[in-house]
Amino acid sequence: MEARSERPRRTRRTKKKRVPLARRFVVRCTLAVALLAVVVAWAVGGSERTLGDLEVHTTQLTAAADQPGRVHRIADLATSFDRAVADADPRASEIGGMLRQEATRLRQVQEGLVNGDPQLGLPPVELNAQLEELHLGSGRLLNRVDVYASEATRMTNLITAADTDRRAQVAREIANNSLQLSEDLEQATAAYASAVNDSITQRRDLNLLVVMAALSAVAVVIFALFRPMAQAIRSETTQLEAAERLQRDNSERQRFRNDLSRALEHCDEEIEVLAAVGRAMAEVTEDRPTELLMATEDEHALRRLVEHPLAGAARCPVEHTESCAALRAGQTMVYESSRMLNVCPKLPQHHDAPCSAVCVPLVFNGRAMGVLHATGPENGGISHMQTERLKALGAEGASRIGTIRITKATERLARSDVLTDLDNRRTLMERVGELNARHVPFAVAIADLDHFKDLNDTYGHETGDRALQLFSDCLRRTLRPEDIVARYGGEEFVVVLPDTPIAQAVTAIERVQVGLAEMISERNSVPFTASWGLTASDTADSFEDALRVADLALYEAKANGRNCLVVDGEAAARHAAAGRPATPTRPAPSRPTGDGDHTAAPPPPPPPPPAPVTQPAPVAQPAPVAQPTTVTRPARPGRAVPPTPSPAPTTRTTSTPSTPSTPSPSPATAPVPPPRVPDA
């Protein structure tokens, strides 16, 4: 038989497929979780057993702790029962029942502590050597408690007169034995507490051993199962570091925004906000030129208000909000190079060399407020983090400045008149109240524009408003800064001159009248005049009364032909009594001096005589206004004023010699002027 040679069989090697990292991770995590579940179940079972043992020992300890107190209660009840039976107290039976109940409870609890009693919630437990010696050994505590309870129970049956001595003897024995028995029971309680502590210590050691074993098992599992994944984990480190850097940048950005918000919260004025923005620039852009261009509230022109304290300003040539690309777009503009095609046309103009720039618009409630502008070297001169901080600085700064402006505008509207920007009536009362609180004397004057209704009807209400504004500007220009000027209503104005005698007050009012004529000529306005009533604060009991007195003087000024000043007669009389003329001669108009006093200035040349006007009409050059006169009205009825010389009404800028005046009329005969109706 021919032998055949067989070729050796070639075995194909199958390439082992690599398990994906995610699947390997899941398998290893599953094994680790299973092992941990076994360890946790073991630990939980041990904890439950520990809790069960502790509950049993705690129940025994609580029951044992109540026994000494129960012994003392039995002794007290025995004494009370003996006394109640001896005194035939009807509560004797009740006390006897309580005594039997406590004695029975004492015996049952003590037997339950030794042998267990399910009804009392005392499971049978194994006593340690100390407890066994106390209860069943030489201490015979269980037997003594039984005898003590039996004596107490037997005592409740001794209720007849023949049992009196026996009952008293049993009560004394119970009382004598209670002290020693309670001490032994307290010793047993201490033994139970020691047993509980021993049990807790044992269980704690066991739990610690379990935890150590579990941790060791977890460490072994992690080392054995996850070691092959070290390379895969290292490959992902780069991504984690990138994420960490991003988180750090976000945290730093949020920290800067929080610090900036807290810094701006403490700023109550716009200049304080600008100072805080300047400090923030030094922290944000470091050595990059940075500036803040702001628009005023009423204009759109941009002005440089803040620049970098170290690097200086970026010198952007933009002059108007509409010329700024960032404000027109309403978003931050970042230019990597001034040679870019779509670069802002202003950027190449303020740098000789190529540069980069960031322009952050400041917008509040849809209104352009300014722009935050920073420049640096070309391509990356300003980092992304710096750009984000500049955005935060612009947003927070615009929000705070806008809020302050709105708050100031609201307060100004609440405290001033909208048309004239003078104080309103409420502000007037508050400021006068402050003067009264500081006991500062003052003069009060009321002004009313003459023929204001005719001016409105002839030239229109817009011209009337301009007349009110011109008169308000005249008051602000000619009076002192500390004087209080308010629009009281319609065409009426109130002027309060602190620390100003009547003579100086007359000088100040006449200066206002002359200044009014000058301003009418300067502004080519429709001519108009004003009538005045003047009094002092010491002639009335309150500011409201002083206003009424000045209003009566104003009424007489209207009756005397308008465009004049009438001084309340009593105020003039008070100053005449002090050695000054009752009606001061009209001095030349004066200007307020630096020391806050109204003093006279060199007399101006006399004005030309007024031109007669039969029909008011708008003219290019208004006719000269007649100069005011100064008169003194009589003292008010009802006030005793000594007779003083009173001058006759003056005309133009001179005064006639004074003539003796008659005493003030009495309240019964003095005429009271009717209520005055102001010119509409």
Residue pairs with C-beta under 8 A, 6 or more apart in sequence:
19 27
21 229
21 232
24 228
24 229
25 229
28 225
28 226
28 229
31 221
31 225
32 218
32 221
32 222
32 225
35 217
35 218
35 221
36 214
36 217
36 218
36 221
39 210
39 213
39 214
39 217
39 218
40 214
42 210
42 214
43 207
43 210
43 211
43 214
46 203
46 206
46 207
46 210
47 207
50 203
50 206
50 207
53 199
53 203
54 196
54 199
54 200
54 203
56 123
56 125
57 125
57 192
57 195
57 196
57 199
58 196
59 121
59 122
59 123
60 113
60 122
60 125
60 192
60 195
61 189
61 192
61 193
61 196
63 109
63 112
63 113
63 120
63 122
64 113
64 185
64 188
64 189
64 192
65 189
65 192
66 109
67 106
67 109
67 110
67 145
67 185
67 188
67 189
68 182
68 183
68 185
68 186
68 189
70 102
70 105
70 106
70 109
71 106
71 148
71 178
71 181
71 182
71 185
72 178
72 182
73 102
74 99
74 102
74 103
74 106
74 148
74 149
74 152
74 174
74 178
75 174
75 175
75 178
77 95
77 98
77 99
77 102
77 152
78 99
78 152
78 155
78 170
78 171
78 174
78 175
79 171
79 175
80 95
81 92
81 95
81 96
81 99
81 155
81 156
81 171
82 155
82 167
82 168
82 171
83 89
84 91
84 92
84 95
85 92
85 158
85 159
85 164
85 167
86 164
86 168
92 159
96 156
96 159
97 156
99 152
99 153
99 155
99 156
100 152
100 153
100 156
102 152
103 148
103 149
103 150
103 152
103 153
104 149
104 153
106 145
106 148
106 149
107 145
107 146
107 149
107 150
108 117
108 120
109 117
109 120
109 122
110 141
110 142
110 145
110 146
111 117
111 142
112 120
112 122
113 122
113 135
113 188
114 127
114 135
114 136
114 142
115 124
116 122
116 123
116 124
116 125
127 135
128 191
128 195
128 198
130 191
130 194
131 188
131 191
131 192
131 195
133 139
134 141
134 184
134 187
134 188
134 191
135 141
135 142
135 188
136 142
139 184
141 184
141 185
141 188
144 181
144 184
145 181
145 185
148 174
148 177
148 178
148 181
151 170
151 173
151 174
152 174
154 170
155 167
155 170
155 171
155 174
158 166
158 167
158 170
159 167
249 385
252 385
253 385
253 388
253 389
253 392
256 283
256 284
256 389
256 392
257 392
257 396
260 276
260 280
260 392
260 393
260 396
261 396
263 276
263 279
263 280
264 273
264 276
264 396
264 397
264 400
265 400
266 272
267 273
267 276
267 400
267 404
268 404
269 404
270 401
270 404
270 405
273 397
273 400
273 401
273 404
274 292
274 294
274 305
274 306
277 292
277 306
277 393
277 397
278 292
278 306
278 307
278 308
278 309
279 309
280 393
281 290
281 292
281 306
281 307
281 308
281 309
281 393
282 308
282 309
282 310
284 290
284 386
284 389
284 390
284 393
285 308
285 311
285 374
285 376
285 382
285 386
285 390
286 311
287 310
287 311
288 308
288 311
288 374
288 375
288 376
288 381
288 382
288 386
289 307
289 308
289 311
289 312
289 313
289 314
289 315
289 374
289 375
289 376
290 307
290 308
290 311
290 313
290 314
290 372
290 373
290 374
290 375
290 390
291 304
291 306
291 307
291 308
291 313
291 314
291 315
291 316
291 372
291 373
291 374
292 304
292 305
292 306
292 307
292 362
292 370
292 371
292 372
292 373
292 397
293 302
293 303
293 304
293 305
293 316
293 318
293 324
293 370
293 371
293 372
293 373
294 302
294 303
294 305
294 362
294 369
294 370
294 401
295 301
295 302
295 303
295 321
295 368
295 369
295 370
296 303
297 405
300 320
300 321
300 322
300 368
301 319
301 320
301 321
302 318
302 319
302 320
302 321
302 324
302 370
302 371
304 313
305 370
307 313
314 350
314 357
314 373
314 374
314 375
315 350
316 346
316 350
316 371
316 373
317 346
317 349
317 350
318 324
318 346
318 371
321 327
321 368
321 370
322 328
323 346
324 346
324 359
324 361
324 368
324 371
325 333
325 344
325 346
325 359
326 332
326 333
326 344
326 359
326 360
326 361
326 371
327 361
327 363
327 368
327 371
329 361
330 361
330 363
331 361
332 358
332 359
332 360
332 361
332 387
332 390
332 391
332 394
333 344
333 357
333 358
333 359
334 356
334 357
334 358
334 382
334 387
335 343
335 344
335 347
335 356
335 357
335 358
335 359
336 356
336 378
336 379
336 380
337 343
337 354
337 355
337 356
337 378
337 379
338 347
338 348
338 351
338 354
338 355
338 356
338 357
338 378
339 348
339 354
339 378
344 357
344 359
347 355
347 357
351 375
353 378
354 378
355 375
355 376
355 377
355 378
355 381
356 375
356 376
356 377
356 378
356 379
356 380
356 381
356 382
357 373
357 374
357 375
357 376
357 382
358 373
358 374
358 375
358 382
358 386
358 387
358 390
359 371
359 372
359 373
360 371
360 372
360 373
360 390
360 391
360 393
360 394
361 368
361 370
361 371
361 372
361 394
362 368
362 369
362 370
362 371
362 372
362 394
362 397
362 398
362 401
363 369
363 398
364 398
364 399
364 401
364 402
364 403
365 402
367 402
369 398
369 401
369 402
370 398
372 390
372 393
372 394
372 397
374 382
374 386
374 390
375 381
375 382
376 382
382 390
412 421
415 423
415 424
415 426
415 427
416 422
416 423
416 424
416 427
417 423
417 424
417 486
417 487
419 465
419 468
419 469
419 487
420 468
420 469
420 471
420 472
420 487
421 472
422 472
422 475
422 476
422 485
422 486
422 487
422 493
423 431
423 484
423 485
423 486
423 487
424 486
424 487
425 486
425 488
425 489
427 486
428 484
428 486
428 488
428 494
428 496
429 543
431 484
431 496
432 442
432 484
432 496
432 543
435 442
435 496
435 498
436 543
440 498
440 499
441 498
441 499
441 536
441 537
441 538
442 496
442 497
442 498
442 499
442 500
442 536
442 537
443 496
443 497
443 500
443 501
443 502
443 504
443 505
443 534
443 535
443 536
443 537
443 571
444 494
444 495
444 496
444 497
444 534
444 535
444 536
444 537
444 543
444 546
444 547
444 549
444 550
445 494
445 495
445 496
445 497
445 505
445 509
445 532
445 533
445 534
445 535
445 550
446 488
446 492
446 493
446 494
446 495
446 532
446 533
446 547
446 550
446 551
446 553
446 554
447 471
447 492
447 493
447 494
447 495
447 512
447 530
447 531
447 532
447 554
448 491
448 492
448 493
448 530
448 531
448 554
448 558
448 678
448 679
449 455
449 467
449 468
449 471
449 491
449 528
449 529
449 530
449 679
450 528
450 529
450 530
450 531
450 558
450 562
450 563
450 679
451 528
451 562
451 679
452 464
452 467
452 490
452 491
452 528
452 679
452 680
453 679
453 680
454 616
455 463
455 464
455 467
455 526
455 528
455 616
456 463
456 464
456 680
458 616
458 617
459 526
459 616
459 618
463 526
463 618
466 525
467 525
467 526
467 528
468 487
468 491
470 516
470 519
470 520
470 523
470 525
471 493
471 516
471 530
472 485
472 487
472 493
473 519
474 512
474 515
474 516
474 519
475 485
475 493
475 495
475 512
476 485
477 515
477 519
478 508
478 511
478 512
478 515
478 591
478 592
479 485
479 495
479 497
479 508
479 512
479 592
480 497
480 508
480 592
480 596
480 598
481 592
482 498
482 596
483 495
483 496
483 497
483 498
483 508
484 494
484 495
484 496
484 498
485 493
485 494
485 495
485 496
486 493
486 494
486 495
486 496
487 493
488 494
490 678
490 680
491 678
491 679
492 678
494 547
495 508
495 509
495 512
497 504
497 505
497 508
497 598
499 596
500 508
500 598
501 536
501 575
501 580
502 534
502 536
502 567
502 571
502 572
502 574
502 575
502 584
503 575
503 580
503 581
503 584
504 597
504 598
504 599
505 534
505 536
505 598
506 534
506 565
506 567
506 584
506 586
506 630
507 584
507 587
507 589
507 590
507 598
507 599
507 600
508 590
508 592
508 598
509 532
509 534
509 565
510 565
510 586
510 587
510 589
510 628
510 630
511 589
511 590
511 591
511 598
513 529
513 530
513 532
513 563
513 565
513 589
513 627
513 628
514 589
514 604
514 627
515 589
516 529
516 530
516 625
517 607
517 624
517 625
517 627
519 525
520 526
520 527
520 528
520 622
520 625
521 622
521 624
524 620
524 621
524 622
525 622
526 616
526 618
526 622
527 622
527 623
527 624
527 625
528 625
529 562
529 563
529 625
529 626
529 628
530 563
531 554
531 557
531 558
531 562
531 563
531 564
531 565
531 566
532 553
532 554
532 557
532 564
532 565
532 566
532 628
533 549
533 550
533 551
533 552
533 553
533 554
533 555
533 556
533 557
533 565
533 566
533 568
534 550
534 553
534 565
534 566
534 567
534 568
534 571
535 546
535 549
535 550
535 553
535 567
535 568
535 570
535 571
536 546
536 568
536 571
536 574
537 543
537 546
538 571
538 574
539 546
539 549
539 568
539 570
539 571
539 574
539 636
539 639
540 546
540 548
540 549
549 568
549 570
549 636
550 568
551 676
552 568
552 633
552 636
552 673
552 676
553 566
553 567
553 568
553 633
554 566
554 676
555 673
555 676
556 566
556 631
556 633
556 673
557 564
557 565
557 566
557 631
558 676
559 673
560 566
560 629
560 631
560 649
563 625
563 626
563 627
563 628
563 629
564 628
564 629
564 630
564 631
564 649
565 628
565 629
565 630
565 631
566 630
566 631
566 632
566 633
567 583
567 630
567 631
567 632
567 633
568 632
568 633
568 635
568 636
569 582
569 632
569 633
569 634
569 635
569 636
569 641
569 646
569 664
570 635
570 636
570 639
570 641
572 582
572 583
572 632
572 644
572 646
573 582
573 635
573 641
573 642
573 644
575 581
575 582
575 584
576 582
576 644
576 645
577 642
577 644
581 645
581 647
581 658
582 632
582 644
582 645
582 646
582 647
582 658
582 661
583 630
583 631
583 632
583 646
583 647
583 655
583 658
584 630
585 647
585 655
586 629
586 630
586 650
586 653
586 654
586 655
587 600
587 603
588 600
588 601
588 602
588 603
588 604
588 653
589 601
589 604
590 598
590 599
590 600
590 601
591 601
592 598
593 599
603 653
606 652
606 653
607 624
607 627
608 624
609 624
610 623
610 624
610 625
610 626
611 623
611 624
613 623
627 652
627 653
629 649
629 650
629 651
629 652
630 649
630 650
630 655
631 647
631 649
631 650
632 646
632 647
634 646
634 661
634 664
634 665
634 670
635 641
635 664
637 664
637 665
637 666
637 667
637 670
637 672
638 667
638 670
639 664
640 664
641 663
641 664
642 663
643 660
643 661
643 662
643 663
643 664
644 661
645 658
645 659
645 660
645 661
646 658
646 659
646 660
646 661
647 655
647 656
647 657
647 658
647 659
648 656
648 657
648 658
648 659
649 656
650 656
664 670
665 671
